C-alpha cells in the first residue's frame, strides 16, 4: 500500500472514531402535553434505558437538570411550549431537535397509540436518525411572530365586529349614509337607529369594541415600525418593501414567517414553505396536478395573496399578468398565481440582495421615505426596539 493511501485510511478511521465518540449515549424523547410531559429514552441499540415516565410540569422542572446530561440527545415534538424546553436544555449543552409533528405521526403510525408508545417511538426514531425536524427560530423571530399573531387576532376581532354591524343593516334593510361607516363621526347615526333594545345593545357593544381595538392595533403597528428600523430587521426590510404590494406590515410578516432566507436554497423551497405550490400526482401512466397544497405557514400565504391584490392594482407588470391569467383561469386562481410569482420575486430580492426591476424607482424611493419617516415618528413617541 502506498503511503498516501495509508495516510488517507488513517484519516478516515480517525474521523469515524471521532463521530463514534461524539455520538450521544442516550436518545430521549419528550412528549409534551398541556399539563404534563412524558419522558422516555433508548440507547443506540434501541434498548430502553429510560422507562416512559409521566411528569407534571412542576416535576419536570426538578427532574430534567438531574436526569438529562450533556451527552444525551433529546427530541421534542413541536408545540407552543417546545421553544421554552429547547432553550432550557441547550443552555446545558444538550443536543436538542424539534420534530415535525405531522411527519412524525406519518412515519410512526401504529395501531397501538398511547403516550408511552409514542414517547418510545419518538426516541427510537431519534436513535435511528429518522426524525424529521423543524427549524428552531431564534429569539427575535419568535418575538416578532408573537407580535404579528397578536395583530392578526386584533384585526380578526375588528373584522368580526364590522361584519356583525353590516349584517344588522342588511337584516333591517337600512341604507347607510355616505362616509366611514365605522368611524366615530357616524356613531350618533348608529345609536339613533330605531331598533329593538336587543339590537341596540348589540350595536353599541360592537361600536365600543371597535373603539377599543383601534388604539390596540395602532400600538402594535407602532412597535412593528420601530422594530423594522433596528437589527436584525433594518438591513432586510429594504429588500422587501421595494417589492410592489409589500408594505411595512407585510414585510414584517414575511420576516417573522421566513426568519432566515438562507434556509431556502431556491425559490421553489420558499413557495412550498408557504403552501403556494401546486399539488402533483405522478404515478405510472397517471399524471395530473391540482390546487395549491396549503401546507405551510398560513400567515405567509395570506400576506402574499393580499400583497398580490395590491400589486395588480398599482403595478403595470403584475396587472398585465393578472389580466392574462384571469381571462383563462378566473380571478381567484389568477391572484394565487400572482402571489406565487411574487414570492419567487421576494426570494430573489432578499436572497440575492438586488433591486426589483418591475418597480418604478420613484415608487421604491417613496416606500423607503415612508418607512424611515414612520420609524422615526414611533421612536419619538417613546417606543424602544429590541424584542426577544
N, C-alpha and C positions, 0 to 999 in steps of 0.2 A: 504494500500500500504506500502510495506517495505521501510525503509529509503534509502537503496542503490538504489532502483528503482526510488524513488523520486529525489534523487540527480542526477541520470542519465538523467531523464526527464528535470530537470532544466538546466543541462549542454547542452543538445540538443537544448533547447529553446534559450539559450544564443548564441550558435553557429549560429542558424537560424537568430536571431536578428542582430548578427554581420554581417552576409552576406547581410542582407537587408540594413543595414546602409551603408555598403561599396559599394552597387550596384550603378552604375552610374545613374545620374538623366536624362541625355540625351544621345542619341546614334546618333553620327554624321558621315555621310559618305562624303568622299572627292573623287569625280570622276575627276581624273587628266587627262588633255589633254595637247597637245603640247603648246598651247598659253593661256590656261585658266584653271580654276578649278571650278567645280560645287560643291557647298556645300549645304547639307540639313540634317535635323535630325528629330528624333521622340523621344518620351518618352517611358517608359516601357510599357505603354498601347497602343503602336503603333500609337499614335496621333501625328500629325505633329506639332512640336514646333519650327522648323526652316525651313521655306519655302525654296525650292531649289533656290539658287542664283548663278548666273554666275559671276565669279570674274577673272579679268585679273591677271597675276602673280604678278604684282606690287600691285594691290588692295588687293590680298590675304595677302601679307606681312604686310599690315597695318591692315587687318581685323582679322587675327587669334589671335593676342595677346589680343584683346578686347573681342572677341566673344567665344573663346574656353576656357573652365575652366578646372581646375584640376579634378573636379567632373564628367566631361564628359568622354565618351568612343568614340574613333574615329577609323574608319576603312578606309584604303586606299587600292585601288586596285594596285597590283604590277606593277610598271612601272619603267622606268630608273630613274625618279626623286623621287620615293617613299621613298628611304632611307634618302634623304635630308629632306623631310617633316616629316618623322618619328623622326629624330634626333631633329628637331625644337620643336616638340610637347612633346616628352618625357622629354626634359630638364625642362619643366614647370610642370612635374608631371602628365601629362595626360596619361591615358591608351590608347595605340595605338596598333592595329593589322594590318597586311598587308594581304590582301585577295589574294587567288589564283585565278587569272582571269579566267582560264579555267573552274574550278569547280563552280565558282560563276555564270558564264553565263549558265552553265548546270542546276544549281538549280533554278535560277531566270529567266529562259527563258519565254518570254511572246510575244504575237502578237503585242503589242504596245511597241515600243522601242524609247525612246528619252532620252536626258541627264537628264531631270527632273525625269522621271520614273526610270531610272537606279539608280540615286542617292538615292531616297527614298526607292527603293527596297533593296539596299545595307544596308541602315540604319536599315530597318526592319529586315533584316537577322541578323544584329549585335544585335539588341534588343532581338531577339529570340535565340541568341547564336547558330546560324546556319552558321556562316561564316567559310568556310574552309581556314585556314591561312597558310602562308608560314613562314619558319624560317627566322629571320632577322639576317643576318651575322654581326658580329662586324666589326669595322673599319679596323683592319689589314687584315681580309679576303676580304673585299671589295677592298682594295688597291691591294691585290695580284691578285684578279680576273681581275682588270683593266690591270695589267701588263701582265698577261697571255693572255688576249684578244688582247693587243697591239702586242705581239709576234706572235699570230695567224694571225693577219692582215698582218704583215710584211712577214711571211712565205708564206701566200697566194699570195702576190704580187710577191715574188721571184719565186714561182712555176708557176704562170701565165706567167711571162717573159720567163722562161726556156721553157715552153710548146710552146710559140709563136716562139721561136728560133728553136726548134726542128721541128715544123710544117713547118717553112721556108725551112729547109733542105729537108724534105720529099716532099714538093711541087716541088722543083727543082731537086730532086733525086741526092742530093750531099752526098757523103760518107765522114763523118768527120774523122779527124786524131785521133790517139790514144792520151790519156791524158784527163785532166779535161776540158771538152768541154766548160764550162762556166767560167773557170779561166782566170786570166789575161794573162797567157802565150800564150793563143790561140786567144787573141783579134786581133792581127795582121792578123791571118788567116781569121777571120770573116770579117774584113774590106777589105781584098784583094779579096773577092769573086766578080766575075763579074756578077752583078745583075742589075736590073733596079734601077734608082735613088730612086724610092719609097721604094723598098725592102731594099736598102742600108740604107736609113734613118731609117726605122723601126728596122733594126738590130742594128744600132748604138744607138738608143734610148733604146732598151731593154738591151743592154750591159751596158749602162750608169745607167739604173735603177738597174741592179744587183750590180754594183759597189757602188751605194748609199745605197742600202738596207743592204748589208753585214755588214757594221760597226754599223748600227742601231740594227740589230739582236744581234750582239756581245755585244752591250751596254746593251740591255735588259737581255741577258743571264748573263752578269756580275753582274747586280743588283740582279737577282734571286739567283745567287750563294752566294752573300753577305748576302741576306736576310735569306737564308737557315741556316746560322751559327748563327742567332740571334733568340731570343724568339719572338713570340711563336712557331717558326718553328723548332729551333735547337733540341729540345727534342723529336720531332716527326719524323723528316726526317730519322734517322737511322732505324726505323722500316719499312720504305717504300723502301729505296734503297737496302735493303738486299734481296728483292724480285727479282727473276730473271726477266730480261726485263725492270725493272723500274730504269731509270737513274734519275739524279738530276732534269732535266726539267719535266719529267713525275711525279716525286714525288711532285714537287711544284704545278703542275697542279691538282693532286689529292687533295692536301691540300686546294687549292683555291676552288675547286668544292665541296668538302665534308665539309670542315670547322671544325666541331666538330664531331669526330667519335662516341662520346657517344650519339649523337642524334639517332643513329641506334642501336636498341636493338638486332638485328640479322643480319647476312649477307644477308638474303633474302630481308630485307628492303633496304639495300645498293644496291643490284642488281636491285631492282625496281627503285630506285632513278636514277640509271644510264641508265635506259631504256633497260637493257640487259635481263630482264625477258621475258619468253615466253607468247604469247597470249593464253588465255584459253576461250573456250565457253563450258559451262556446264549448260544445261537446259533440264529438263525432261529426255528423253532417249538419248539425243544428248550430246556427249562429244568429243571434239576434240581440239587440240592445233594448234598453228601457229608459225609464226616467232616472233622475239623479238618485244616488244612494241615500242621501240624508243621514249618513253615518259619519258624524264628525261633530265639531263644535258648532252648536246651533247659532250662538250669537255671532260667530264669524260669517256663517251663511246668510243670516238675516241682514247683517250690516252690509254685505256686498250686494245683496238684492236692492236694499234701499239706496245704496250708492249708485247702482246701475240706473235706477229710475231718475235720479238727479242728473247723471251723466247724459242720458239720452235726451234730457230736456235742455241742457245748456251747452253740449259739445257736439259740433257738426259731425265729427268722425263716428262717435258712438250712436248718434241719431240716425245716420245713414245705415249703419249696420243693423240697428234695431228695426228700422222700417223694412229692410230687405228680409230679415228673419221673420218678422211678424206677418208679412204677406204670405209666406209659405207655411208657417207653423202656428200662427196665432201669437198674441201678445204675451201670454203667460209663459210659454216656452221660450219666446224670444228674449224676455227680460232675464231669464235664468241663464241663457247662453251668453248674454252680455255680462252678467255678473261673473260667470266663469272666466271669460276672456279678460275682464278687468282684474280678476285675482291673479291671473297669469302675468298681467302687466305689473301688478303690485310686486310680484316676486322679482321681476327683472329690475324694477326701480330700486327696491330695497336691497336685494341681494348684491346687485352689481353696482349700486350707488351711482345711478345715471339719471339723466333728466328725461321727463316724459315728452316724447316727440309729438304726441297728439294734443297736448295742452298749449294754449296760447301763452307766450312769455309774459304778457301783461297780466293775464289771469293768475299765473303762478306767482308773480310778484305781489299781486293783491292778496293772495292767500297767505304768503309769508308775512306781509304787513299786518293783516288782521290777526294772525296768530301771535305775533310779537306784541301787538298792542293789547290784546286780550290778556296775555300772561302778565304784562306789566300792570294792568289795572287790578287784577286779582291780588298780586303781591302788595300793591299799595293799600289794599283793603285789609291787610293783616294776615293773609294766609301764608303759610310757610310750606316748603316742599320737604320731601323725604319720607315717603311711605315705606313701611316694611322695616 
